Amino acid sequence: MDKDKNNNNKPKIFIVSDKNYTYKTVFKGELERYDFKIFDSFNQAYYSVYASPPQLIIITMRGAHKKEIKMINDMQLDNMLSNIPILFMLPADFDFNGIKDEKYFLKDYIKEPLNPYELRYKIESIIYASKSALDANPLTKLPGNSSIMESIKDKLDNNVNFSFAYIDIDNFKSYNDKYGFLRGDEVIMMTSRLIATTVYDISKTMHRSIEKYVFIGHIGGDDFVVMSHPGDIIDISNTVISNFDKIVMSFYDNTDKQRGYIESYDRQKKMQKFPVMSLSIAVIEDVNKKISHYGQISEIVSGLKSIAKEKPGSNVIVDRRQND
């Protein structure tokens, strides 16, 4: 029971290897830290992948593998499975010319003789990269919810005092409805670049440890988060707002620029006037001195954001409660 519980916390790896594979003992020695399962054929592994998808598939390539390559191609066409990385173990004399006409590319591979340290390094790097890619926002490539929670928890666990800002674009939906999602995406990209540039410029100017304090995430849609050194978060927020307000008008057509609002339908399908996009930023300074659990952050910023949105234009609202 305890073993199963421990395995649930380990990355899962499927290995496809025939019974006589020379390096099977190397696999077992290097993969003790993972929840791994060995299959005698890719056909076996293929159906297990649907039942319980792994974080990585390792395949040993011996002889002709036309059937396996075709199944891998089919797997890549399946949205549920296409993000699972595959690491190939290739014999020293593997003929790449023999697979040049296949649709699937062997992106990650190791050639024999198999070095245990190379195997360990390759597995760790692939799983880390895959985890980051899956969590990243597809548009901005910024880390998503899982990474945001992980960064908050890591800072709290290591007693790193930091500040937190939640950034929301006001009136984005009405803009998106009128101008279309492509122009809406341009606004999201502009905002993400503006936030990242501001955060890193100020952090470097103040000689902060980027690795220790700085994190920029994209929750989704028009919502972003920033973590920084406590002394920088107000400056970051005000600078982001100042530059956003200067740039945002360039995303509007001349008619809307001149009148300072757009006309669009609300959720009740009634035509309404919507102000130009602005930013609402909810800030918690000295997070470690105020909260003990990362779940409290969302409660605090939710209230602060509501206050910010009641005010016209762009606003920064700072949590003024006394430190615990």
Secondary structure, DSSP 8 states (H G I E B T S, - for coil): -HHHHHHHTS-EEEEE--TT-TTHHHHHHHTTTSEEEEESSHHHHHHHHHHS--SEEEEE--S--HHHHHHHHHHHHSTTTTTS-EEEEE-TT--GGGGTT-SS---EEEESS--HHHHHHHHHHHHHHHHHHHHS-TTT----HHHHHHHHHHHHHTT---EEEEEEEETHHHHHHHH-HHHHHHHHHHHHHHHHHHHHHHHHHTT--HHHH-EEEEEETTEEEEEE-TTTHHHHHHHHHHHHHHHGGGGS-HHHHHHTEEEEE-TTS-EEEEE--EEEEEEESSHHHH-SSTHHHHHHHHHHHHHHHHSSS-EEEE------
